[in-house]
Amino acid sequence: MKQIVFKKGNKLIFLIGMPGVGKSYWGGNLAHHLKVPFADLDAVIKTEQRKTIGEIFKEVGEDGFRKIEHATLLYTIDSLPNGGIISCGGGTPCFYDNMQIMKAAGVVFYLAADAQYLSRNLERSADYRPLIYKENALQQQLGDLLNTRESFYKQAHHILLAKDISLANFDKILNDE
């Protein structure tokens, strides 16, 4: 069985980045590869709240959602005392002190992509994204959203370009930790 052993003692891996970059996909694959638990923060929120992200946004607005997201992040970190992978929502690192919490609890990877790459992925997705409206200039919306979030994302320990993401690249970086 593959063990995550970090020189710094960190055992959690956080994946952050824009919607459509593949955080959930790579989180699941990396967890399977490393034989550790996996938590998708949005999926945990949906399960705990018994509502979709869109329903939560409609009921409590973005501010209310971000409070739920913050509490769920703390809960999820506590629920994985022996380590694991946590895929975060696109806005998670941008609110409260979530980025500092993640950096203190483990290793943060920013999965980076440009708006064109993201829009191609999201156009194929059936998932509802409350801050993105597919019928209206998707690539422009993603570019605008990326511009507001990127300063937070770039605080991650590591940046992986979407075109370069592979399990081998994760292994290489994690072995150097």
CORTAJO-V756891 format. One record per backbone hydrogen bond with DSSP energy under -0.5 kcal/mol. NH is the residue of the N-H (numbers start at 1). CO is the residue of the C=O. E is the energy in kcal/mol with one decimal. If there is no record, write none. Layout:
nh-><NH & NH>
co-><CO & CO>
e-><E & E>
This chain:
nh-><5 & 8 & 9 & 11 & 12 & 13 & 14 & 15 & 16 & 16 & 21 & 26 & 27 & 28 & 29 & 30 & 31 & 32 & 33 & 34 & 35 & 36 & 39 & 41 & 41 & 44 & 45 & 46 & 47 & 48 & 49 & 50 & 51 & 56 & 57 & 58 & 59 & 60 & 61 & 64 & 65 & 66 & 67 & 68 & 69 & 70 & 71 & 72 & 73 & 74 & 75 & 76 & 77 & 78 & 79 & 80 & 83 & 84 & 85 & 86 & 87 & 88 & 88 & 92 & 94 & 95 & 98 & 99 & 101 & 102 & 103 & 104 & 105 & 106 & 107 & 109 & 109 & 110 & 111 & 111 & 112 & 112 & 118 & 119 & 120 & 121 & 122 & 123 & 124 & 124 & 125 & 130 & 132 & 134 & 136 & 137 & 138 & 141 & 142 & 143 & 144 & 145 & 146 & 147 & 148 & 149 & 150 & 152 & 153 & 154 & 155 & 156 & 157 & 158 & 160 & 162 & 164 & 165 & 165 & 170 & 171 & 172 & 173 & 174 & 175 & 176 & 176 & 177 & 177>
co-><3 & 177 & 6 & 105 & 105 & 84 & 107 & 86 & 14 & 109 & 18 & 22 & 23 & 24 & 25 & 26 & 27 & 28 & 29 & 30 & 31 & 31 & 85 & 39 & 87 & 40 & 41 & 42 & 43 & 44 & 45 & 46 & 46 & 52 & 53 & 54 & 55 & 56 & 57 & 60 & 61 & 62 & 63 & 64 & 65 & 66 & 67 & 68 & 69 & 70 & 71 & 72 & 73 & 74 & 75 & 77 & 80 & 11 & 37 & 13 & 39 & 15 & 86 & 89 & 91 & 92 & 95 & 93 & 97 & 98 & 99 & 100 & 101 & 102 & 12 & 14 & 107 & 158 & 16 & 109 & 110 & 160 & 114 & 115 & 116 & 117 & 118 & 119 & 120 & 121 & 122 & 128 & 129 & 132 & 133 & 135 & 134 & 137 & 138 & 139 & 140 & 141 & 142 & 143 & 144 & 145 & 146 & 149 & 149 & 150 & 152 & 153 & 108 & 108 & 110 & 112 & 161 & 161 & 162 & 166 & 167 & 168 & 169 & 170 & 171 & 172 & 173 & 173 & 174>
e-><-0.7 & -0.9 & -1.3 & -0.6 & -0.7 & -2.4 & -2.9 & -2.5 & -0.5 & -2.9 & -1.6 & -3.0 & -2.4 & -2.4 & -2.1 & -3.0 & -2.4 & -2.2 & -2.6 & -2.6 & -1.1 & -2.1 & -2.5 & -0.7 & -3.1 & -2.4 & -2.4 & -2.5 & -2.3 & -2.9 & -2.8 & -1.3 & -0.9 & -2.1 & -2.6 & -2.3 & -2.1 & -3.0 & -2.0 & -1.2 & -2.2 & -2.9 & -1.6 & -1.9 & -3.0 & -2.3 & -2.2 & -2.4 & -2.4 & -2.1 & -2.4 & -2.8 & -2.5 & -2.2 & -1.7 & -1.3 & -1.8 & -1.8 & -2.5 & -3.0 & -2.4 & -2.6 & -0.6 & -1.1 & -1.9 & -1.2 & -2.0 & -0.6 & -2.3 & -2.7 & -2.6 & -2.0 & -1.7 & -1.5 & -2.7 & -3.1 & -0.5 & -3.1 & -2.9 & -0.7 & -0.9 & -2.8 & -2.2 & -2.6 & -2.0 & -1.8 & -2.7 & -2.2 & -0.8 & -0.6 & -0.9 & -0.6 & -1.9 & -0.7 & -2.0 & -0.6 & -0.5 & -2.5 & -2.7 & -2.2 & -2.5 & -2.7 & -2.9 & -2.2 & -1.5 & -1.5 & -2.6 & -1.3 & -2.0 & -2.7 & -1.8 & -2.0 & -0.7 & -2.1 & -2.8 & -3.5 & -2.4 & -0.6 & -1.1 & -2.1 & -2.8 & -2.4 & -2.1 & -3.1 & -2.5 & -0.9 & -0.7 & -0.7 & -0.7>
